[in-house]
Amino acid sequence: MAFYGLNPDMLAQCATKLAQAEQRFTNAQLEYLRQYYTVNKYPLSHHLHTIAEQWNTEDFDFFISLADWFIGRRMAEQQIEERRYRGRRVAG
């Protein structure tokens, strides 16, 4: 049987990067990112730069962690949707 969903290895890698990125942020920063994510799930690089400036951080690794966080969140949402879809197919 062919696999047509998201690559499980890629999902695992994104989940790992998301967890690592979340360790770099404070609880207040994570709350801000979660609220920001509800408004803009696909921020451009200048949006990430603006967030980093607001937090007085010009660290390149921090910037990459921001990007990893947004990618990881989107992939986690897609994984949840795929599991729901598969569950409905099995139940249906």
Secondary structure, DSSP 8 states (H G I E B T S, - for coil): ----S--HHHHHHHHHHHHHHHHHS-HHHHHHHHHHHHH-SS--HHHHHHHHHHTT---HHHHHHHHHHHHHHHHHHHHHHHHHHHHHHHH-
